[in-house]
Amino acid sequence: MAIALVKHRENPLLRRREVHFEVEHVGRATPSIAEVRERLTGILNAGPDALYILRLETMTGLNRSRGLCHIYEDAEKGNRLEPEHVRRLNMEPARRGQTLEELKKQRAARKAAARAKTG
């Protein structure tokens, strides 16, 4: 898996770096967000908690994917600015599974409460 940085932009208003990148994965499936995130933290000298991958899309018919990531000065700022679904996407797989299970339980409880109210 080879990663090439395509475009690098500083965003002084939000105090973050925005990086467009390409991942070449010949003979493999699209790499996971966790794999790419680990590699990018090394390449970009960023803390793992301050880097968020927003998208990773495989180009049709090619063994190449394009992506976008945001790198914040500190993890707290990224936590405040990035939407919840992006934060969840960038969690380690085990923790993400637990979080999704908790969300399912909360949704089920809300549905049951709504049914009890109307019925």
C-alpha positions as CSV (number, residue, x, y, z in Angstrom):
1,M,0.0,0.0,0.0
2,A,1.5,3.3,-1.1
3,I,0.2,6.7,-0.1
4,A,0.8,9.8,-2.2
5,L,-0.2,13.3,-1.0
6,V,-2.0,15.1,-3.7
7,K,-3.0,18.5,-2.2
8,H,-2.1,20.1,1.1
9,R,-4.0,23.2,2.4
10,E,-3.8,25.2,5.6
11,N,-7.0,26.4,7.0
12,P,-6.1,29.2,9.5
13,L,-9.7,30.0,10.5
14,L,-10.3,26.4,11.8
15,R,-6.6,25.9,12.6
16,R,-6.3,22.7,10.7
17,R,-4.6,21.2,7.7
18,E,-6.7,19.6,4.9
19,V,-4.9,16.9,2.9
20,H,-6.1,15.2,-0.2
21,F,-4.3,11.9,-0.7
22,E,-4.3,8.8,-3.0
23,V,-3.7,5.2,-1.8
24,E,-2.5,2.6,-4.3
25,H,-3.5,-0.9,-3.2
26,V,-2.5,-3.2,-6.0
27,G,-3.9,-6.8,-5.7
28,R,-5.7,-5.9,-2.5
29,A,-9.2,-4.7,-1.4
30,T,-9.7,-1.1,-0.4
31,P,-7.7,-0.7,2.9
32,S,-9.6,0.1,6.0
33,I,-9.8,3.6,7.5
34,A,-7.8,2.4,10.5
35,E,-4.9,1.2,8.2
36,V,-4.8,4.4,6.2
37,R,-5.1,6.5,9.3
38,E,-2.1,4.8,10.9
39,R,0.0,5.3,7.8
40,L,-1.0,9.0,7.5
41,T,-0.1,9.8,11.1
42,G,3.5,8.7,10.3
43,I,3.7,10.5,7.0
44,L,2.2,13.8,8.2
45,N,3.7,13.8,11.7
46,A,0.3,14.1,13.3
47,G,-1.1,12.7,16.6
48,P,-3.4,9.8,16.0
49,D,-6.2,11.6,17.9
50,A,-5.9,14.8,15.9
51,L,-6.2,13.2,12.4
52,Y,-9.7,12.5,11.0
53,I,-10.3,10.8,7.6
54,L,-13.5,12.2,6.1
55,R,-13.7,10.0,3.1
56,L,-11.9,7.2,1.3
57,E,-13.4,6.3,-2.1
58,T,-12.1,3.7,-4.5
59,M,-11.8,4.8,-8.0
60,T,-13.9,2.6,-10.3
61,G,-11.8,0.0,-12.2
62,L,-8.5,0.9,-10.5
63,N,-6.6,-0.3,-7.6
64,R,-6.5,3.2,-6.2
65,S,-8.5,5.2,-3.7
66,R,-8.7,8.9,-3.1
67,G,-9.3,10.4,0.3
68,L,-9.5,13.6,2.4
69,C,-8.3,14.0,6.0
70,H,-8.3,16.9,8.4
71,I,-5.4,17.3,10.9
72,Y,-6.0,19.5,13.9
73,E,-3.5,21.2,16.3
74,D,-5.0,19.2,19.2
75,A,-7.4,16.4,19.6
76,E,-9.9,18.5,21.6
77,K,-10.4,20.9,18.7
78,G,-11.0,18.1,16.3
79,N,-13.5,16.5,18.7
80,R,-15.5,19.8,18.8
81,L,-15.5,20.5,15.0
82,E,-15.9,17.1,13.3
83,P,-19.4,15.7,13.1
84,E,-20.2,12.6,15.2
85,H,-20.4,10.2,12.2
86,V,-16.8,11.2,11.2
87,R,-15.5,10.7,14.8
88,R,-17.2,7.3,14.9
89,L,-15.7,6.4,11.5
90,N,-12.2,7.1,12.8
91,M,-12.6,5.1,16.0
92,E,-10.6,1.8,16.4
93,P,-12.8,-1.1,15.1
94,A,-13.5,-2.7,18.5
95,R,-14.6,0.6,20.1
96,R,-16.7,1.5,17.0
97,G,-18.6,-1.8,17.3
98,Q,-19.4,-1.1,21.0
99,T,-20.6,2.4,20.1
100,L,-22.8,1.2,17.3
101,E,-24.4,-1.5,19.6
102,E,-25.1,1.2,22.2
103,L,-26.8,3.4,19.6
104,K,-28.9,0.5,18.4
105,K,-30.1,-0.1,22.0
106,Q,-30.9,3.6,22.5
107,R,-32.9,3.7,19.2
108,A,-34.8,0.6,20.2
109,A,-35.6,2.1,23.6
110,R,-36.9,5.4,22.0
111,K,-39.1,3.4,19.5
112,A,-40.5,1.3,22.4
113,A,-41.3,4.5,24.4
114,A,-42.9,6.1,21.3
115,R,-45.1,3.0,20.7
116,A,-46.1,2.9,24.4
117,K,-47.1,6.6,24.2
118,T,-49.3,6.3,21.2
119,G,-50.7,2.8,21.8
